[in-house]
Amino acid sequence: MGKRTTIQLALLVIGIIIWGYGQRIDDASLRLIGIAFFALATMLRFFRRSGTHHKEPDPEEDSDVD
């Protein structure tokens, strides 16, 4: 499991715990904070990973003309 996945899971677990506690004591601000942690964990999914940069193909290498 990568570092990024660990961070996402940690944010998700923290968000669920905070949200659940806010639900139990009926505190809207804690529920919103828990939802914000969950949203942050979900948004991390859409950011590009640093090690996945794709190299642009070289036009000279792809030519079929000899």
KETIPA-336497 format. One record per residue (C-alpha): residue number from 1; residue in one letter; x, y, z. Coordinates in pm, 1 decimal, padded with zeros to 6 digits, m for minus. Example, Ala and Ser with C-alpha at 12.3 -4.5 7.8 and 13.67 -1.06 7.14 Angstrom:
BEGIN
R   i aa        u        v        w
R   1  A  01230.0 m00450.0  00780.0
R   2  S  01367.0 m00106.0  00714.0
# end
This chain:
BEGIN
R   i aa        u        v        w
R   1  M  00000.0  00000.0  00000.0
R   2  G  00139.5  00335.4 m00100.8
R   3  K  00183.6  00642.9  00111.0
R   4  R m00099.3  00822.9 m00065.3
R   5  T m00342.2  00536.1 m00010.8
R   6  T m00251.0  00530.4  00357.5
R   7  I m00323.8  00903.2  00384.7
R   8  Q m00657.8  00861.0  00207.8
R   9  L m00761.1  00577.5  00437.6
R  10  A m00652.5  00771.2  00745.4
R  11  L m00856.2  01075.9  00638.9
R  12  L m01154.4  00853.1  00569.4
R  13  V m01135.7  00680.1  00908.7
R  14  I m01088.3  01011.8  01091.8
R  15  G m01384.5  01156.7  00902.1
R  16  I m01608.1  00862.4  00987.7
R  17  I m01513.7  00879.4  01355.9
R  18  I m01572.9  01255.8  01378.6
R  19  W m01896.9  01232.0  01181.9
R  20  G m02021.5  00943.9  01397.7
R  21  Y m01940.0  01127.0  01718.5
R  22  G m02115.4  01438.9  01589.4
R  23  Q m02416.5  01228.5  01496.9
R  24  R m02424.9  01068.2  01840.5
R  25  I m02411.4  01394.6  02036.9
R  26  D m02623.4  01578.3  01778.0
R  27  D m02360.5  01840.4  01692.9
R  28  A m02394.2  01973.7  01338.4
R  29  S m02047.2  02129.9  01330.8
R  30  L m01876.2  01797.8  01410.2
R  31  R m02083.4  01624.8  01143.3
R  32  L m01973.0  01882.4  00887.0
R  33  I m01608.7  01845.7  00988.9
R  34  G m01638.2  01468.4  00946.0
R  35  I m01794.0  01514.2  00602.2
R  36  A m01511.8  01754.4  00511.5
R  37  F m01251.3  01489.1  00598.6
R  38  F m01436.9  01237.7  00384.3
R  39  A m01457.1  01488.1  00096.3
R  40  L m01084.7  01560.5  00124.4
R  41  A m01003.5  01188.9  00109.8
R  42  T m01224.3  01157.4 m00198.4
R  43  M m01072.2  01463.6 m00369.4
R  44  L m00720.5  01322.9 m00329.6
R  45  R m00827.0  01057.0 m00576.9
R  46  F m00847.1  01316.0 m00856.1
R  47  F m00500.7  01466.0 m00811.0
R  48  R m00222.9  01336.9 m01030.8
R  49  R  00034.2  01119.8 m00862.9
R  50  S  00388.7  01249.2 m00883.2
R  51  G  00534.5  00926.3 m01026.5
R  52  T  00286.3  00881.5 m01311.8
R  53  H  00397.4  01147.9 m01555.3
R  54  H  00364.8  01015.0 m01905.8
R  55  K  00640.0  01089.1 m02153.3
R  56  E  00526.8  01247.8 m02476.2
R  57  P  00603.5  01021.3 m02772.6
R  58  D  00887.0  01131.2 m02996.4
R  59  P  00748.7  01195.3 m03347.5
R  60  E  01069.0  01064.0 m03508.4
R  61  E  01036.9  00728.5 m03332.8
R  62  D  00677.8  00674.7 m03444.5
R  63  S  00729.7  00734.6 m03816.3
R  64  D  00653.5  00438.4 m04041.3
R  65  V  00852.4  00585.0 m04329.1
R  66  D  01198.6  00435.7 m04373.1
# end
